[in-house]
Amino acid sequence: MSDNGHPDQRVLVFDVNETLSDLTPLRTRFEEVGAPGDLMPRWFAGVLRDGFALTAAGAYADFASVAADGLRALLPGVEEWGGDVETAVRHIVDGFAHLDVHPDVPDGVRRLSSAGFRLVTMTNGSAALTERLLAKADLLDDFEALLDVTGPRCWKPASAAYRYAVKEVGVRPEQALLVAVHPWDVDGALRAGLGGAWLRRGTGAYPQAMSQPTCTAQDVRELADVLIAAQT
């Protein structure tokens, strides 16, 4: 654990993919279409790259479209792969609808909600899939808003995405704390005027070139420890 969050930051804006959801089962989806499971992280990184690039160029496409295009580019290059591309694309992308939250998420979320924090989500993906994920974990009632980038039509880490999120819940940027596993997301939130909580989830050091997080925790359960302790 590191520094506590600012006591005025009562709105917690959660990223979804990898922060709340565990993407590991998507590896199995790759294997089920005859591709190596270890292609999943490479593909997901490429989806983020292309979404960021579109935003940087002033354009926009939704997550599912970018994800599908990434698979269409990646799968035909797999050695000795002879599957049907469109069937494989549908099978892999459909996997997002069947993900679970990380094991630490339910306890951490419920404790934060019970402590009076306002919880919202903001994803580069789909608010509909976020709703399905949280409903499956029986956490839907702990969140007051489920947001995605179809509103601002730009992907995080563009500042407009974070400002859209805080505007939707009626607070100023400095009253909100973005919670994410990705350093680029934390950095983007900080540059937009929010606080930023980084969840390590077993990864290495936070990049020195990026704005340093307001607070750091291993997972959502430990984040609840940090933020609740800061209230007392």
C-alpha positions as MATLAB code, in Angstrom:
seq = 'MSDNGHPDQRVLVFDVNETLSDLTPLRTRFEEVGAPGDLMPRWFAGVLRDGFALTAAGAYADFASVAADGLRALLPGVEEWGGDVETAVRHIVDGFAHLDVHPDVPDGVRRLSSAGFRLVTMTNGSAALTERLLAKADLLDDFEALLDVTGPRCWKPASAAYRYAVKEVGVRPEQALLVAVHPWDVDGALRAGLGGAWLRRGTGAYPQAMSQPTCTAQDVRELADVLIAAQT';
ca = [
       0.000    0.000    0.000;
       1.052    3.605   -0.494;
      -0.453    7.039    0.091;
      -4.112    7.261    1.007;
      -6.635    8.810   -1.340;
      -7.755   12.381   -0.751;
     -10.670   12.423    1.736;
     -12.794   14.547   -0.636;
     -12.602   11.905   -3.392;
     -15.852   10.125   -2.581;
     -16.648    9.046   -6.140;
     -14.693    6.013   -7.344;
     -14.599    5.556  -11.116;
     -13.662    1.958  -11.891;
     -12.127    0.786  -15.125;
     -13.586   -2.597  -16.108;
     -11.416   -4.750  -18.419;
      -8.695   -6.396  -16.293;
      -9.434   -4.074  -13.354;
     -12.745   -5.689  -12.401;
     -12.961   -8.498  -14.968;
     -10.560  -11.406  -15.330;
      -9.681  -11.838  -19.003;
      -7.863  -15.149  -18.500;
     -10.770  -17.269  -19.901;
     -10.339  -15.536  -23.253;
      -7.177  -17.617  -23.686;
      -9.406  -20.686  -23.774;
     -11.530  -19.039  -26.459;
      -8.426  -18.762  -28.654;
      -7.598  -22.410  -28.045;
     -11.155  -23.452  -28.904;
     -10.766  -21.979  -32.393;
      -7.392  -23.678  -32.859;
      -5.124  -20.731  -32.050;
      -2.550  -20.485  -29.233;
      -3.975  -19.133  -25.990;
      -0.941  -16.944  -25.469;
      -2.054  -14.815  -28.421;
      -4.699  -13.271  -26.171;
      -2.501  -10.651  -24.437;
      -0.946   -9.645  -27.762;
      -4.390   -9.252  -29.316;
      -5.797   -7.287  -26.383;
      -2.799   -4.944  -26.395;
      -3.377   -4.405  -30.109;
      -7.039   -3.567  -29.510;
      -6.022   -0.877  -27.030;
      -3.327    0.424  -29.381;
      -5.745    0.776  -32.284;
      -8.466    2.343  -30.144;
      -5.958    4.857  -28.784;
      -4.701    5.589  -32.303;
      -8.194    6.312  -33.577;
      -8.797    8.682  -30.674;
      -5.459   10.427  -31.248;
      -6.459   10.951  -34.888;
      -9.820   12.428  -33.895;
     -11.779    9.342  -34.964;
     -13.817    6.743  -33.087;
     -14.842    3.095  -33.343;
     -16.396    0.975  -30.621;
     -14.464   -1.701  -28.741;
     -16.178   -4.672  -30.376;
     -15.395   -3.394  -33.877;
     -11.739   -2.755  -33.070;
     -11.456   -6.130  -31.328;
     -12.936   -7.961  -34.317;
     -10.648   -6.171  -36.769;
      -7.660   -7.103  -34.625;
      -8.581  -10.767  -34.816;
      -9.105  -10.594  -38.575;
      -5.554   -9.301  -38.886;
      -4.001  -11.670  -36.343;
      -5.540  -15.100  -36.885;
      -4.672  -15.658  -40.569;
      -1.015  -15.186  -39.649;
      -1.035  -18.041  -37.145;
       1.134  -20.869  -38.468;
      -0.911  -23.793  -39.819;
      -4.189  -22.214  -38.701;
      -7.007  -23.098  -41.077;
     -10.154  -22.035  -39.278;
     -12.947  -19.797  -40.502;
     -12.001  -16.254  -39.551;
     -15.476  -14.843  -38.975;
     -16.574  -17.837  -36.897;
     -13.441  -17.504  -34.776;
     -13.933  -13.753  -34.375;
     -17.484  -14.223  -33.124;
     -16.452  -16.957  -30.694;
     -13.601  -14.975  -29.154;
     -15.391  -11.624  -28.917;
     -18.427  -13.370  -27.402;
     -16.154  -14.422  -24.559;
     -16.407  -10.944  -23.030;
     -20.057  -11.660  -22.217;
     -19.074  -14.652  -20.077;
     -16.256  -13.241  -17.953;
     -16.190  -13.135  -14.159;
     -14.815  -10.525  -11.791;
     -11.514  -11.128  -10.012;
     -11.957  -12.942   -6.664;
     -11.057   -9.833   -4.636;
     -13.688   -7.637   -6.288;
     -16.931   -8.601   -4.480;
     -15.600   -8.069   -0.960;
     -13.767   -4.858   -1.848;
     -16.691   -3.359   -3.741;
     -19.209   -4.160   -1.005;
     -16.996   -2.671    1.688;
     -16.461    0.522   -0.301;
     -20.167    0.830   -1.020;
     -21.067    0.219    2.629;
     -18.533    2.865    3.671;
     -20.435    5.468    1.661;
     -18.321    5.744   -1.466;
     -20.192    6.339   -4.713;
     -19.131    3.711   -7.250;
     -19.349    4.071  -11.019;
     -17.677    2.357  -13.956;
     -16.140    3.871  -17.069;
     -14.948    1.458  -19.729;
     -13.495    1.573  -23.218;
     -15.719   -1.450  -23.748;
     -19.469   -1.771  -23.377;
     -21.687   -0.610  -20.513;
     -24.057   -3.463  -21.394;
     -21.288   -6.012  -20.825;
     -20.327   -4.245  -17.596;
     -23.919   -4.628  -16.423;
     -23.841   -8.330  -17.239;
     -20.496   -8.789  -15.450;
     -21.641   -7.033  -12.277;
     -25.053   -8.694  -12.254;
     -23.372  -12.096  -12.462;
     -21.309  -11.176   -9.386;
     -24.383   -9.774   -7.565;
     -22.731   -6.335   -7.437;
     -25.008   -4.327   -9.690;
     -26.764   -2.541   -6.824;
     -23.423   -1.276   -5.491;
     -22.845    0.896   -8.581;
     -24.859    4.007   -9.354;
     -23.791    4.438  -12.980;
     -22.268    2.235  -15.691;
     -20.612    4.394  -18.335;
     -18.684    3.758  -21.530;
     -16.949    5.743  -24.245;
     -19.909    5.815  -26.616;
     -20.867    9.020  -24.796;
     -17.725   11.114  -25.386;
     -16.809    9.067  -28.503;
     -13.175    8.890  -27.502;
     -11.268    6.180  -25.676;
      -9.533    6.615  -22.374;
      -6.893    7.949  -21.731;
      -8.238   11.007  -23.588;
      -9.099   13.672  -21.007;
     -12.570   14.109  -22.494;
     -13.483   10.547  -21.506;
     -12.785   11.136  -17.811;
     -14.459   14.536  -17.829;
     -17.522   12.975  -19.392;
     -17.651   10.408  -16.586;
     -17.490   12.911  -13.744;
     -19.975   15.218  -15.452;
     -22.426   12.328  -15.765;
     -22.368   11.793  -11.992;
     -22.392   15.499  -11.146;
     -19.003   16.016   -9.530;
     -15.846   17.952  -10.295;
     -12.794   15.999  -11.496;
     -10.932   16.572   -8.224;
     -13.790   14.892   -6.333;
     -13.304   11.580   -8.148;
     -10.704    8.819   -8.004;
     -10.138    6.605  -11.047;
      -9.355    2.984  -10.134;
      -7.460    0.972  -12.740;
      -4.908   -1.760  -13.250;
      -3.403    0.021  -16.270;
      -0.850    2.785  -15.589;
      -1.882    4.591  -18.797;
      -5.436    4.847  -17.410;
      -4.272    6.200  -14.061;
      -2.000    8.697  -15.832;
      -4.831    9.823  -18.102;
      -7.164   10.387  -15.168;
      -4.563   12.388  -13.274;
      -3.926   14.600  -16.292;
      -7.699   15.196  -16.525;
      -7.790   16.392  -12.915;
      -9.028   13.249  -11.163;
      -7.133   11.224   -8.612;
      -5.748    7.882   -9.690;
      -5.583    4.598   -7.776;
      -3.341    1.954   -9.327;
      -4.078   -1.723   -8.702;
      -0.864   -3.715   -9.104;
      -2.416   -7.180   -9.419;
       1.024   -8.740   -9.174;
       2.651   -6.649  -11.907;
       5.965   -4.802  -11.735;
       6.854   -1.201  -11.090;
       4.697    1.747  -12.101;
       6.297    3.653  -15.027;
       8.311    6.650  -13.878;
       7.482    8.565  -17.067;
       3.799    8.690  -16.096;
       2.003   10.781  -13.479;
       2.367    8.946  -10.186;
      -0.787    7.474   -8.630;
      -2.641    9.053   -5.752;
      -2.650    5.663   -4.069;
      -1.584    2.115   -4.839;
      -3.021   -1.228   -3.741;
      -2.601   -4.843   -4.746;
      -6.301   -5.307   -5.551;
      -9.793   -3.972   -4.809;
      -9.866   -5.582   -1.369;
      -6.668   -3.796   -0.352;
      -7.901   -0.563   -1.945;
     -10.907   -0.719    0.380;
      -8.489   -1.011    3.319;
      -6.599    2.073    2.129;
      -9.588    4.299    1.435;
     -11.648    3.314    4.470;
      -8.634    3.850    6.748;
      -8.235    7.352    5.287;
     -11.703    8.242    6.584;
     -10.836    7.553   10.211;
];
